[in-house]
Amino acid sequence: MLSNQELKAAVPESLYLSKPEIEEKIRDFCKALEKATKDLDFIHAAKFRDEIKLLQEKV
């Protein structure tokens, strides 16, 4: 049987978010993406970009 922590990790958080919450997360990731790009941290920037794309599909 999975523990609560393992279950949380297995189920994407975005499944439980409302549309306004998803839109807020997108804005937050966009800000983080900009900062990562300015800091030349392209690995994190790519992760933020991917998260943004996934969330935009849910809106």
LUMTIZA-750231 format. One line per field, with one value per residue (C-alpha): residue number from 1; residue in three letters; chain; y, x, z. Coordinates in Angstrom, 2 decimals, padded with zeros to 5 digits. Layout:
% residues N
i	NUM  ...
aa	ALA  ...
ch	A  ...
yy	Y  ...
xx	X  ...
zz	Z  ...
//
This chain:
% residues 59
i	1  2  3  4  5  6  7  8  9  10  11  12  13  14  15  16  17  18  19  20  21  22  23  24  25  26  27  28  29  30  31  32  33  34  35  36  37  38  39  40  41  42  43  44  45  46  47  48  49  50  51  52  53  54  55  56  57  58  59
aa	MET  LEU  SER  ASN  GLN  GLU  LEU  LYS  ALA  ALA  VAL  PRO  GLU  SER  LEU  TYR  LEU  SER  LYS  PRO  GLU  ILE  GLU  GLU  LYS  ILE  ARG  ASP  PHE  CYS  LYS  ALA  LEU  GLU  LYS  ALA  THR  LYS  ASP  LEU  ASP  PHE  ILE  HIS  ALA  ALA  LYS  PHE  ARG  ASP  GLU  ILE  LYS  LEU  LEU  GLN  GLU  LYS  VAL
ch	A  A  A  A  A  A  A  A  A  A  A  A  A  A  A  A  A  A  A  A  A  A  A  A  A  A  A  A  A  A  A  A  A  A  A  A  A  A  A  A  A  A  A  A  A  A  A  A  A  A  A  A  A  A  A  A  A  A  A
yy	000.00  003.49  006.01  009.46  010.95  008.36  008.87  012.64  012.16  009.81  012.12  015.47  018.43  020.16  017.61  019.24  022.89  025.19  027.21  030.41  028.43  026.95  030.41  031.71  028.83  029.66  033.28  032.14  029.77  032.55  034.81  031.98  031.25  034.90  034.94  031.65  032.94  036.20  034.16  031.98  028.94  027.26  023.85  025.32  027.60  024.55  022.83  025.91  026.09  022.46  023.01  026.04  023.99  021.21  023.66  025.55  022.30  022.06  025.55
xx	000.00  001.26  001.89  000.30  003.63  004.08  000.50  000.99  004.10  002.26  -000.72  -000.03  -001.00  -002.62  -005.46  -006.82  -006.39  -009.19  -008.83  -007.82  -005.24  -003.79  -003.61  -001.82  000.68  001.29  002.04  004.39  006.21  006.50  008.17  010.49  011.26  012.23  014.47  016.13  016.75  018.25  020.49  021.50  020.09  018.75  018.18  015.65  014.23  013.46  011.74  009.60  008.75  007.64  005.50  003.88  003.01  001.47  -000.62  -001.77  -003.17  -005.41  -006.88
zz	000.00  -000.86  001.89  001.69  000.58  -002.17  -003.31  -003.44  -005.56  -007.91  -008.54  -010.24  -008.09  -011.05  -011.03  -007.88  -008.82  -009.95  -013.14  -011.27  -009.27  -012.45  -014.02  -010.91  -011.09  -014.77  -013.84  -011.07  -013.43  -016.04  -013.47  -012.42  -016.09  -016.68  -013.61  -014.54  -018.07  -016.79  -014.47  -017.45  -015.66  -018.75  -017.12  -014.68  -017.37  -019.51  -016.57  -015.94  -019.66  -019.61  -016.49  -018.13  -021.22  -019.12  -017.09  -020.20  -021.57  -018.50  -018.86
//
